[in-house]
């Protein structure tokens, strides 16, 4: 979608002159959605006339002088986040309910004048990173329909990348707000856990869930974050920020962590590692100094996510909402949740103690760098491959993302380059909690200086 969130925020000073633009944006969005139903990125689409009428009312309010920075900008919401009057399914039809109130993040966006067009597809109960675990159909990458879009926020990423909406909300527990951005050549903002209220979010792992943002540019992501962030006393997982660091994004030089070549894991696709190396070279060109880091504590923390007791938290959260033995869940969802039975309270506390040690190891690494740069995902997998081996390949996708929330990091996923077949591969910048704006500053510099065509990996002669 050509409409830029950041641009729109500065070009609604004269609502009377621009009153037709929001309506045109809504009409164009619906035209695209209706023309591309086969992308499977929407579970529920708001009636067109209802959205247009809401837009007309907002335009009328703007004419009276009301400040609506996102006037008429269309957006989508992952279907595990409540929107007033729209069904929430979490990609499980038997779970469906219609909430009376929107999630806090959606309330803030609506108050700013944005128009929610509907609910987007996801891996069922946000349990997965592939986008292929939904009874509403799998989502494929917009770049190549053979490949997974990435999940669990697959529908939100595809809706943005396909131009259906200007931005979309997702969630991120173990990479769901980053991997779909990487595989669809867009930006994914994963805030510090607790920076954005999770009130109105169907829980997955409540202690490490967060609302994320998919958009076309880093500036758009920052504009949305400006609106949805804020402490929410009614959300027990909301946190008051300690301090925001702008240093990394404002200095002309910075230090970034780079994974050693010997430690790069691409699961049989080394060309993906080459694209990562080129991204690191680009960070050096824009003023960065590469510091080779030990990836061990990050890898070990990630292992706690997919082969540790945090699956028990997921089981607990979902079982409190739905009888997981009722037959309502997909087989792969039930299989993942069933593994929770293998962990005891002793295992859980042992993992928590280990995680605290790993957090200290990561803290020592970040003491010497402004950001860690990692591949957003090790490599893409086709839908066919993912359906044949859904659990192993799903865990492969999370190799560079699972650890972030466990280690209390924030992240920004940005486009980087494409493989010879045109499949995009992104990189992600990570930093300790509350360094969101510093990361955004670095990501914007990388975005501004990147020549994506020059970064394309050409097939050998």
C-alpha positions as CSV (number, residue, x, y, z in Angstrom):
1,X,0.0,0.0,0.0
2,X,1.5,3.3,-1.0
3,X,0.1,5.2,2.0
4,X,2.8,5.7,4.5
5,X,1.9,5.9,8.2
6,X,4.7,8.4,9.0
7,X,3.7,10.5,5.9
8,X,0.1,10.5,6.8
9,X,0.8,11.8,10.4
10,X,2.2,15.0,8.9
11,X,-0.2,15.5,6.1
12,X,-3.6,15.7,7.8
13,X,-3.3,19.3,8.8
14,X,-6.1,20.3,6.4
15,X,-8.8,17.7,6.8
16,X,-11.2,19.6,4.5
17,X,-8.7,19.6,1.6
18,X,-7.7,15.9,2.1
19,X,-11.1,14.5,3.2
20,X,-11.3,12.2,0.2
21,X,-7.9,10.6,0.7
22,X,-8.8,8.4,3.7
23,X,-11.9,7.1,1.9
24,X,-9.9,6.3,-1.2
25,X,-7.4,4.4,0.9
26,X,-10.1,2.3,2.5
27,X,-11.7,1.5,-0.9
28,X,-8.3,0.6,-2.4
29,X,-7.6,-1.7,0.6
30,X,-10.9,-3.6,0.2
31,X,-10.4,-4.0,-3.6
32,X,-7.0,-5.7,-2.9
33,X,-8.4,-7.9,-0.2
34,X,-11.3,-9.1,-2.4
35,X,-9.0,-9.7,-5.3
36,X,-6.6,-11.9,-3.2
37,X,-8.8,-14.0,-1.0
38,X,-6.6,-17.0,-1.9
39,X,-3.7,-15.7,0.2
40,X,-5.6,-16.9,3.3
41,X,-4.3,-14.0,5.3
42,X,-7.7,-12.9,6.7
43,X,-10.0,-14.8,9.0
44,X,-12.6,-12.0,9.3
45,X,-13.1,-9.0,7.1
46,X,-15.2,-6.1,8.4
47,X,-18.0,-5.1,6.0
48,X,-16.8,-2.5,3.5
49,X,-19.6,0.0,4.1
50,X,-19.1,-0.2,7.9
51,X,-15.5,0.7,7.6
52,X,-16.3,3.5,5.1
53,X,-18.9,4.9,7.5
54,X,-16.5,4.9,10.4
55,X,-14.0,6.7,8.2
56,X,-16.5,9.4,7.2
57,X,-17.2,10.0,10.9
58,X,-13.5,10.4,11.6
59,X,-13.1,12.8,8.8
60,X,-16.0,14.9,10.2
61,X,-14.3,14.9,13.6
62,X,-11.0,16.0,12.1
63,X,-12.8,18.9,10.4
64,X,-13.7,20.2,13.8
65,X,-10.1,20.3,14.7
66,X,-9.7,17.0,16.6
67,X,-6.2,15.7,16.3
68,X,-6.2,12.2,14.6
69,X,-2.7,11.4,13.5
70,X,-3.7,8.1,11.8
71,X,-6.8,9.5,10.1
72,X,-8.3,6.8,7.9
73,X,-5.2,4.6,7.8
74,X,-6.3,0.9,7.3
75,X,-4.8,-1.8,9.5
76,X,-5.3,-5.4,10.4
77,X,-5.1,-7.2,13.7
78,X,-3.9,-10.7,14.4
79,X,-6.9,-12.9,15.4
80,X,-5.6,-13.5,19.0
81,X,-6.0,-9.8,19.8
82,X,-9.5,-8.5,20.6
83,X,-11.3,-6.0,18.4
84,X,-14.7,-4.8,19.6
85,X,-17.5,-6.4,17.6
86,X,-15.3,-8.7,15.7
87,X,-14.9,-12.4,16.5
88,X,-11.7,-13.6,18.1
89,X,-10.9,-17.2,17.1
90,X,-7.1,-17.6,17.7
91,X,-7.5,-19.8,14.6
92,X,-9.7,-22.2,16.5
93,X,-13.3,-22.0,15.5
94,X,-14.6,-23.7,18.6
95,X,-13.0,-21.0,20.7
96,X,-14.6,-18.1,18.9
97,X,-16.1,-15.2,20.9
98,X,-17.0,-11.6,20.2
99,X,-15.5,-9.2,22.7
100,X,-17.2,-6.1,24.0
101,X,-14.0,-4.2,24.2
102,X,-10.9,-3.9,22.1
103,X,-7.4,-4.7,23.3
104,X,-5.6,-1.7,24.7
105,X,-3.3,-1.4,21.7
106,X,-6.3,-1.4,19.3
107,X,-8.1,1.2,21.4
108,X,-5.1,3.5,21.1
109,X,-4.9,3.1,17.3
110,X,-8.6,3.6,16.9
111,X,-8.4,6.7,19.1
112,X,-5.7,8.0,16.7
113,X,-8.1,7.6,13.7
114,X,-6.9,4.3,12.2
115,X,-9.5,2.0,10.7
116,X,-9.3,-1.8,11.6
117,X,-10.4,-3.8,8.5
118,X,-10.4,-7.2,10.2
119,X,-8.7,-10.1,11.8
120,X,-5.7,-11.9,10.3
121,X,-4.8,-15.5,10.1
122,X,-2.2,-17.2,12.5
123,X,-0.8,-20.4,13.7
124,X,-3.4,-21.8,16.0
125,X,-3.3,-20.2,19.4
126,X,0.0,-18.6,18.2
127,X,1.7,-22.0,18.6
128,X,4.1,-22.1,15.8
129,X,6.5,-20.1,13.6
130,X,5.4,-21.3,10.1
131,X,2.0,-19.9,9.2
132,X,0.9,-23.4,8.1
133,X,-1.0,-24.4,11.3
134,X,-4.4,-22.9,10.8
135,X,-7.8,-24.4,9.9
136,X,-8.4,-21.3,7.8
137,X,-5.6,-22.4,5.4
138,X,-1.8,-21.9,5.3
139,X,-0.2,-18.5,4.5
140,X,2.5,-18.5,1.9
141,X,5.2,-15.8,1.4
142,X,4.1,-13.0,-0.9
143,X,7.4,-13.5,-2.7
144,X,7.0,-17.1,-3.5
145,X,3.9,-19.2,-2.8
146,X,5.9,-22.3,-2.5
147,X,7.4,-21.1,0.8
148,X,5.9,-20.5,4.3
149,X,5.1,-17.0,5.2
150,X,6.5,-17.6,8.7
151,X,4.3,-17.4,11.8
152,X,2.6,-17.3,14.0
153,X,1.6,-13.8,12.8
154,X,1.5,-14.9,9.2
155,X,-1.7,-13.2,8.2
156,X,-0.6,-9.8,9.5
157,X,2.7,-9.9,7.7
158,X,1.1,-11.1,4.4
159,X,-1.6,-8.5,4.6
160,X,1.0,-5.7,4.9
161,X,3.3,-7.2,2.3
162,X,0.5,-7.7,-0.2
163,X,-0.7,-4.1,0.2
164,X,-4.0,-4.9,1.8
165,X,-3.3,-2.6,4.8
166,X,-0.7,0.0,5.7
167,X,0.3,-1.8,8.9
168,X,-0.9,-4.7,11.1
169,X,-0.6,-5.8,14.7
170,X,0.9,-9.2,15.5
171,X,2.3,-10.9,18.6
172,X,5.7,-12.2,19.4
173,X,6.6,-14.8,22.0
174,X,9.4,-16.7,20.3
175,X,9.8,-14.9,16.9
176,X,6.3,-14.5,15.6
177,X,6.7,-10.7,15.0
178,X,10.0,-11.1,13.3
179,X,10.2,-14.3,11.1
180,X,7.1,-13.4,9.0
181,X,8.6,-9.9,8.4
182,X,11.8,-11.5,7.2
183,X,10.1,-13.9,4.8
184,X,7.8,-11.2,3.3
185,X,10.4,-8.4,2.9
186,X,8.8,-6.0,5.4
187,X,9.7,-4.5,8.8
188,X,8.8,-6.2,12.2
189,X,9.0,-4.3,15.5
190,X,9.2,-6.5,18.6
191,X,9.0,-4.2,21.6
192,X,10.4,-4.8,25.0
193,X,8.0,-7.1,26.8
194,X,5.6,-4.9,28.8
195,X,6.2,-1.8,26.8
196,X,2.9,-2.3,25.0
197,X,-0.1,-3.5,27.0
198,X,-1.0,-7.1,26.4
199,X,-4.5,-6.6,27.8
200,X,-7.0,-8.0,25.3
201,X,-4.5,-10.5,24.0
202,X,-5.3,-14.3,24.0
203,X,-2.5,-15.6,26.2
204,X,0.2,-17.9,24.8
205,X,3.0,-17.6,27.3
206,X,1.8,-14.6,29.3
207,X,5.1,-13.8,31.0
208,X,6.8,-13.3,27.6
209,X,4.1,-12.4,25.2
210,X,4.1,-9.0,23.5
211,X,2.2,-7.2,20.8
212,X,4.3,-6.5,17.7
213,X,4.0,-4.3,14.6
214,X,4.3,-5.1,10.9
215,X,4.9,-2.2,8.5
216,X,6.7,-1.2,5.3
217,X,9.3,1.1,6.8
218,X,11.1,1.6,10.1
219,X,9.7,5.1,10.4
220,X,6.1,3.7,10.1
221,X,6.9,1.2,12.8
222,X,8.2,3.9,15.1
223,X,5.1,6.0,14.5
224,X,2.8,3.1,15.4
225,X,4.9,2.3,18.5
226,X,4.6,5.9,19.6
227,X,0.8,5.4,19.8
228,X,0.4,2.0,21.3
229,X,3.2,2.0,23.9
230,X,2.5,3.0,27.5
231,X,2.1,1.5,31.0
232,X,-1.3,-0.1,31.7
233,X,-2.0,-0.7,35.3
234,X,-4.8,-3.1,34.4
235,X,-2.4,-5.4,32.6
236,X,-0.4,-7.3,35.2
237,X,2.4,-7.9,32.7
238,X,2.8,-4.2,31.8
239,X,6.1,-2.6,33.0
240,X,7.2,0.9,33.6
241,X,10.2,1.7,31.5
242,X,13.5,2.1,33.3
243,X,15.1,4.4,30.8
244,X,15.3,4.7,27.0
245,X,18.7,4.8,25.4
246,X,19.1,6.8,22.2
247,X,22.9,6.6,22.0
248,X,23.2,3.7,19.7
249,X,20.8,5.2,17.1
250,X,22.3,8.7,17.2
251,X,26.0,8.2,17.2
252,X,27.9,8.2,13.9
253,X,29.7,5.0,15.0
254,X,28.5,2.0,16.9
255,X,29.5,-1.5,17.8
256,X,27.4,-4.5,16.7
257,X,27.6,-8.2,17.5
258,X,28.3,-10.5,14.7
259,X,28.0,-14.3,14.8
260,X,31.2,-16.1,13.9
261,X,31.1,-17.9,10.5
262,X,31.8,-21.2,12.2
263,X,28.7,-20.7,14.4
264,X,26.3,-19.7,11.6
265,X,23.5,-22.3,11.3
266,X,21.6,-22.3,8.0
267,X,20.3,-25.9,8.1
268,X,21.7,-26.9,4.8
269,X,21.3,-23.7,2.9
270,X,24.7,-21.9,3.2
271,X,23.7,-19.1,0.7
272,X,21.6,-17.7,3.5
273,X,24.7,-17.4,5.6
274,X,26.3,-15.4,2.8
275,X,23.4,-12.9,2.8
276,X,23.9,-12.5,6.6
277,X,27.6,-11.8,6.0
278,X,26.7,-9.1,3.4
279,X,24.3,-7.5,5.9
280,X,27.2,-7.3,8.4
281,X,29.4,-5.7,5.8
282,X,26.6,-3.2,5.2
283,X,26.4,-2.3,8.9
284,X,30.2,-1.7,8.8
285,X,29.8,0.6,5.8
286,X,27.3,2.8,7.7
287,X,29.6,3.3,10.7
288,X,29.5,0.0,12.6
289,X,32.4,-1.9,14.1
290,X,31.8,-5.6,14.1
291,X,32.5,-7.5,17.3
292,X,32.5,-11.3,17.0
293,X,30.3,-12.7,19.8
294,X,29.9,-16.1,21.4
295,X,26.4,-17.2,20.4
296,X,26.3,-20.0,22.9
297,X,24.2,-18.3,25.6
298,X,21.6,-17.1,23.0
299,X,21.4,-20.6,21.5
300,X,21.1,-22.3,24.9
301,X,18.3,-19.8,26.0
302,X,16.5,-20.6,22.7
303,X,16.6,-24.3,23.5
304,X,14.8,-23.6,26.7
305,X,11.9,-22.3,24.7
306,X,11.3,-25.2,22.4
307,X,12.6,-28.1,24.5
308,X,12.0,-26.7,28.0
309,X,9.2,-26.1,30.5
310,X,7.9,-22.9,28.9
311,X,5.7,-25.1,26.9
312,X,4.0,-25.9,30.2
313,X,3.1,-22.2,30.6
314,X,1.6,-22.3,27.1
315,X,-0.3,-25.5,28.0
316,X,-1.6,-23.8,31.2
317,X,-2.7,-20.6,29.4
318,X,-4.6,-22.4,26.6
319,X,-6.1,-25.2,28.9
320,X,-7.6,-22.4,31.0
321,X,-9.5,-21.2,27.9
322,X,-10.3,-24.5,26.0
323,X,-10.4,-28.2,26.7
324,X,-7.3,-29.2,24.7
325,X,-8.5,-32.8,24.6
326,X,-11.9,-31.9,23.0
327,X,-10.8,-32.5,19.4
328,X,-11.0,-28.8,18.6
329,X,-7.3,-28.3,18.2
330,X,-5.2,-29.3,15.2
331,X,-3.1,-32.4,15.7
332,X,0.2,-30.5,15.6
333,X,-1.1,-28.0,18.2
334,X,-2.2,-30.8,20.5
335,X,1.1,-32.6,20.1
336,X,3.1,-29.5,21.0
337,X,1.0,-28.9,24.1
338,X,1.1,-32.5,25.2
339,X,4.8,-32.3,25.6
340,X,4.2,-30.1,28.6
341,X,3.3,-33.2,30.7
342,X,7.0,-34.2,30.6
343,X,8.1,-31.3,32.8
344,X,7.9,-31.2,36.5
345,X,8.0,-28.2,38.9
346,X,11.6,-29.2,39.7
347,X,12.4,-29.0,35.9
348,X,10.7,-25.6,35.7
349,X,12.7,-24.1,38.6
350,X,15.9,-25.6,37.2
351,X,15.2,-23.9,33.9
352,X,14.5,-20.6,35.5
353,X,17.7,-20.7,37.4
354,X,19.6,-21.6,34.2
355,X,17.9,-18.8,32.4
356,X,19.1,-16.3,35.0
357,X,22.7,-17.4,34.4
358,X,22.2,-17.1,30.7
359,X,20.8,-13.6,31.1
360,X,23.9,-12.6,33.0
361,X,26.1,-14.1,30.2
362,X,24.1,-12.1,27.6
363,X,24.4,-8.9,29.7
364,X,28.1,-9.3,29.6
365,X,28.1,-9.6,25.8
366,X,25.9,-6.5,25.4
367,X,28.2,-4.5,27.7
368,X,30.5,-4.4,24.7
369,X,28.1,-3.8,21.8
370,X,25.2,-1.5,20.9
371,X,23.2,-4.3,19.2
372,X,23.4,-7.9,18.2
373,X,22.7,-8.6,14.5
374,X,21.3,-12.1,13.6
375,X,19.6,-13.6,10.6
376,X,15.9,-13.2,11.2
377,X,15.5,-17.0,10.3
378,X,18.2,-19.5,9.3
379,X,16.6,-20.3,6.0
380,X,13.1,-20.6,4.3
381,X,11.2,-23.9,4.1
382,X,8.5,-24.8,1.6
383,X,5.0,-25.4,2.7
384,X,5.4,-29.0,1.5
385,X,8.5,-29.5,3.6
386,X,6.8,-27.9,6.7
387,X,3.7,-30.1,6.5
388,X,5.9,-33.2,6.2
389,X,7.9,-32.4,9.4
390,X,6.1,-29.6,11.2
391,X,7.7,-29.7,14.6
392,X,11.4,-30.1,13.6
393,X,11.4,-27.5,10.9
394,X,9.3,-25.1,13.0
395,X,12.0,-25.3,15.7
396,X,14.7,-24.7,13.1
397,X,12.9,-21.4,12.1
398,X,13.2,-20.2,15.7
399,X,17.0,-20.7,16.0
400,X,17.7,-17.0,15.9
401,X,14.5,-15.8,17.5
402,X,13.4,-18.1,20.4
403,X,15.7,-16.5,22.9
404,X,14.8,-12.9,22.6
405,X,11.9,-12.6,25.1
406,X,13.4,-15.1,27.5
407,X,16.5,-12.9,27.7
408,X,14.4,-9.7,27.9
409,X,15.6,-8.2,24.6
410,X,13.8,-5.9,22.1
411,X,14.2,-6.3,18.4
412,X,13.7,-4.9,14.9
413,X,13.5,-7.1,11.9
414,X,14.4,-5.4,8.6
415,X,14.6,-6.6,5.0
416,X,18.1,-7.5,3.8
417,X,18.4,-9.4,0.5
418,X,16.9,-12.1,-1.6
419,X,18.0,-15.6,-2.6
420,X,18.4,-16.6,-6.2
421,X,14.7,-17.7,-6.4
422,X,13.5,-14.3,-5.1
423,X,12.8,-15.4,-1.6
424,X,13.6,-12.6,0.9
425,X,15.8,-13.1,3.9
426,X,16.0,-10.4,6.6
427,X,18.2,-9.6,9.5
428,X,17.2,-8.7,13.1
429,X,18.8,-6.2,15.5
430,X,18.5,-7.1,19.1
431,X,19.4,-5.2,22.3
432,X,18.5,-5.3,26.0
433,X,15.1,-4.2,27.3
434,X,14.1,-0.5,26.9
435,X,16.6,0.1,24.0
436,X,13.8,0.1,21.5
437,X,14.4,3.6,20.2
438,X,18.2,3.0,19.8
439,X,17.5,-0.1,17.8
440,X,15.0,1.8,15.6
441,X,17.6,4.4,15.0
442,X,20.1,1.8,13.8
443,X,17.5,0.0,11.7
444,X,16.6,3.2,10.0
445,X,20.2,3.9,9.1
446,X,20.5,0.4,7.7
447,X,17.3,0.8,5.7
448,X,18.3,4.1,4.3
449,X,21.7,2.9,3.1
450,X,20.7,-0.5,1.8
451,X,20.6,-1.1,-1.9
452,X,18.5,-4.2,-1.9
453,X,19.2,-4.9,-5.6
454,X,22.9,-4.9,-4.9
455,X,22.4,-7.3,-2.0
456,X,20.7,-9.9,-4.2
457,X,22.5,-13.2,-4.2
458,X,23.0,-14.1,-7.8
459,X,23.2,-17.8,-8.9
460,X,26.6,-18.9,-9.9
461,X,27.3,-19.2,-13.6
